[in-house]
């Protein structure tokens, strides 16, 4: 089977899940001329590996080693193939510009609300594009019919569309593990549109929280003009879904770990070193987004304000090394070292250490032991996509005693509402939270933790994966349903055959969205020579009557198409121009109402930056394509309510179109205009094409033997769908070729 033409819509255990991420969960290193392998203990890697327990998976990613030695690459491939992993080998230049550069010096700080740290570089952007293409090429190389592609995180945001271009009918899910920022932050990115278009290649785009999903949909609307309905975006060729899936953990693994003998031994060692002090725990990867320095300052403030706890409470802080070659991370490490030294010097005694500080990665047994002995977990990132540390801490509390202090800026705060939620920018609030945590009774601690454990146990890592894939399956099923009426090659052949058999043929054509894509500027809407020549050629065939039925005003249509031997309908049917080039109204129309309604429209133009009023002869149109999306939503509701109030006793109708609101005389529509031609002759062949609500009245009045085609995959009264204006032009071009 040709992989480009396959159509995989079922998702079950027989499908292979291709997980694609920047890094594999296995790291290859070179030691004494030999390749060694170690598994990642990180929450993301562990979580994604858990998917393998209920799906057949293959994992594609970089193995963490730079080598161009063929033998070494073969050794790595053989080992990883045995674990259902496929390595992609990147160069030093790739890692420097794609990973350290664009991913971590541009996207990471921007998406975590640190715009002052962002570096904008065309050079690193080009390498980011290049590496995304490298991943795409490897995917296409190993892909098989029926594969489902699950692309992970911010390093690969261009990959969904790249894969879509190579495998048009692919099933593609994307998950972003970091926050998606608000529009005011995201708009700072010079390559923002390219990033959004890259993500639109996916069928399902997942985020940890609804806030992130909402920010993404808002950016889509304001930058690319795609509106959403119930978290779905209708593209011309597909419908895609955006949703939140808060990542869970392997709950049982952490809940049962305390029974492990190695963990018990680690607990004993820690207690011996720390003593019977109250323990405040902080575990984080070295990163400025984690708020580690704020945490240390808040702990120092706590000791200042609560001297009775000096000698009785210790902060156990673990900082996992990360991006150690990046200058900003080196500076952060220096700052943390200095703060720890100052606090220990200020409050430390011979038999008391205020802060136990480890700069390393902890093995699983030690990490669970630390969770066990900690009376308080201090998790205070300035911004975090989810934060699994908070969930792991609660899951590990088998005796249910312990208090979680959690930043409201962490995605996990949406689920762990029984924690003490704080603003991480306020060290006074963190210090107060420490006091509150120490004052909570054991009964209160147990009550809070049991509630959070119930949630974590229910929505674990397995459920997270299954819900994502069930949602992906649902959206593919919806896509399949929308494709049922798609104009197939067989139907197209029948249409062409009927066309050439017909002696009297009527072709009704909408313009915007049907013959041309919706334009962001007036210049882009002007028909080009290719379209004009196509229409002229169709009109020259002696059996044809060509009619363009548009919402445009008659002067515009006359200017564009006046020299062609075709009929024209303007303002959705108010004006008609037949082949004798004489414009006339469908009936005498009253426009006295305009003097009362025009001031309302002008008021809304004045109140809504970016909007404008278009005055046609028999209608008024308020355009808001260039208006801020959120403001436009408010103003649209206000304007419609106002118009309906003023026109409820007038013979007028209010129509909502594609970023327009129009008011016109009641009974004027494209269906009534089309009847002018349908009623005057007996047609052997009728073809009607349109793309939006204004064309539905035309579709509804057509005879049974007519071919009605809606452009796009939205629901319609038309019998068939076609994907785009380009497909429309291809179809019309085929009608020029003699059988």
Secondary structure as GFF3:
##gff-version 3
##sequence-region A 1 739
A	DSSP	three_ten_helix	3	5	.	.	.	ID=ss1
A	DSSP	beta_strand	16	23	.	.	.	ID=ss2
A	DSSP	beta_strand	26	31	.	.	.	ID=ss3
A	DSSP	beta_strand	34	39	.	.	.	ID=ss4
A	DSSP	alpha_helix	43	50	.	.	.	ID=ss5
A	DSSP	three_ten_helix	51	53	.	.	.	ID=ss6
A	DSSP	beta_strand	56	62	.	.	.	ID=ss7
A	DSSP	alpha_helix	70	82	.	.	.	ID=ss8
A	DSSP	beta_strand	85	87	.	.	.	ID=ss9
A	DSSP	alpha_helix	92	94	.	.	.	ID=ss10
A	DSSP	pi_helix	95	107	.	.	.	ID=ss11
A	DSSP	alpha_helix	108	111	.	.	.	ID=ss12
A	DSSP	three_ten_helix	115	117	.	.	.	ID=ss13
A	DSSP	alpha_helix	122	142	.	.	.	ID=ss14
A	DSSP	beta_strand	148	152	.	.	.	ID=ss15
A	DSSP	three_ten_helix	154	156	.	.	.	ID=ss16
A	DSSP	alpha_helix	159	166	.	.	.	ID=ss17
A	DSSP	beta_strand	171	175	.	.	.	ID=ss18
A	DSSP	alpha_helix	183	186	.	.	.	ID=ss19
A	DSSP	alpha_helix	192	199	.	.	.	ID=ss20
A	DSSP	beta_strand	204	207	.	.	.	ID=ss21
A	DSSP	alpha_helix	210	219	.	.	.	ID=ss22
A	DSSP	pi_helix	220	224	.	.	.	ID=ss23
A	DSSP	beta_strand	228	229	.	.	.	ID=ss24
A	DSSP	beta_strand	232	234	.	.	.	ID=ss25
A	DSSP	beta_strand	239	244	.	.	.	ID=ss26
A	DSSP	alpha_helix	251	255	.	.	.	ID=ss27
A	DSSP	three_ten_helix	257	259	.	.	.	ID=ss28
A	DSSP	alpha_helix	261	274	.	.	.	ID=ss29
A	DSSP	beta_strand	278	285	.	.	.	ID=ss30
A	DSSP	three_ten_helix	288	290	.	.	.	ID=ss31
A	DSSP	alpha_helix	292	305	.	.	.	ID=ss32
A	DSSP	three_ten_helix	307	309	.	.	.	ID=ss33
A	DSSP	beta_strand	313	320	.	.	.	ID=ss34
A	DSSP	alpha_helix	327	347	.	.	.	ID=ss35
A	DSSP	beta_strand	355	359	.	.	.	ID=ss36
A	DSSP	alpha_helix	364	373	.	.	.	ID=ss37
A	DSSP	beta_strand	376	379	.	.	.	ID=ss38
A	DSSP	alpha_helix	388	396	.	.	.	ID=ss39
A	DSSP	beta_strand	403	407	.	.	.	ID=ss40
A	DSSP	three_ten_helix	411	414	.	.	.	ID=ss41
A	DSSP	beta_strand	420	422	.	.	.	ID=ss42
A	DSSP	alpha_helix	427	439	.	.	.	ID=ss43
A	DSSP	alpha_helix	442	458	.	.	.	ID=ss44
A	DSSP	alpha_helix	461	483	.	.	.	ID=ss45
A	DSSP	alpha_helix	489	501	.	.	.	ID=ss46
A	DSSP	beta_strand	505	509	.	.	.	ID=ss47
A	DSSP	alpha_helix	522	525	.	.	.	ID=ss48
A	DSSP	alpha_helix	529	540	.	.	.	ID=ss49
A	DSSP	beta_strand	544	549	.	.	.	ID=ss50
A	DSSP	alpha_helix	554	561	.	.	.	ID=ss51
A	DSSP	beta_strand	567	570	.	.	.	ID=ss52
A	DSSP	three_ten_helix	571	573	.	.	.	ID=ss53
A	DSSP	beta_strand	575	577	.	.	.	ID=ss54
A	DSSP	beta_strand	583	585	.	.	.	ID=ss55
A	DSSP	alpha_helix	594	607	.	.	.	ID=ss56
A	DSSP	beta_strand	612	615	.	.	.	ID=ss57
A	DSSP	beta_strand	619	623	.	.	.	ID=ss58
A	DSSP	alpha_helix	629	647	.	.	.	ID=ss59
A	DSSP	beta_strand	652	657	.	.	.	ID=ss60
A	DSSP	beta_strand	660	665	.	.	.	ID=ss61
A	DSSP	alpha_helix	670	678	.	.	.	ID=ss62
A	DSSP	beta_strand	685	690	.	.	.	ID=ss63
A	DSSP	three_ten_helix	693	695	.	.	.	ID=ss64
A	DSSP	alpha_helix	696	700	.	.	.	ID=ss65
A	DSSP	beta_strand	707	711	.	.	.	ID=ss66
A	DSSP	beta_strand	720	722	.	.	.	ID=ss67
A	DSSP	alpha_helix	725	734	.	.	.	ID=ss68
###
